[in-house]
Amino acid sequence: MVSFRELARRLVADGVVERITHQRVSKIARDDPDFPPVVQVGRSSVVDYRAARPYFATRKSRQGQRTDLRPPAAE
């Protein structure tokens, strides 16, 4: 289990992503229902690196995607 800060550092060090911040990891964890399970340890959020690494390796990057131009999702 690693914190979001350590997860971001390891993903870059392992070459899984070119760069990512712990803030971006936190936002992805909040917004993506496919994100690996997050556990609260004290005030920190942690995730299993063995599950997070393949998630980020196969995740499609959508940098700069204009969400204001996309029609609202039908619910």
Secondary structure, 3 states (H helix, E strand, C coil): CEEHHHHHHHHHHCCCCCCCCHHHHHHHHHHCCCCCCEEEECCEEEECHHHHHHHHHHCCCCCCCCCCCCCCCCC
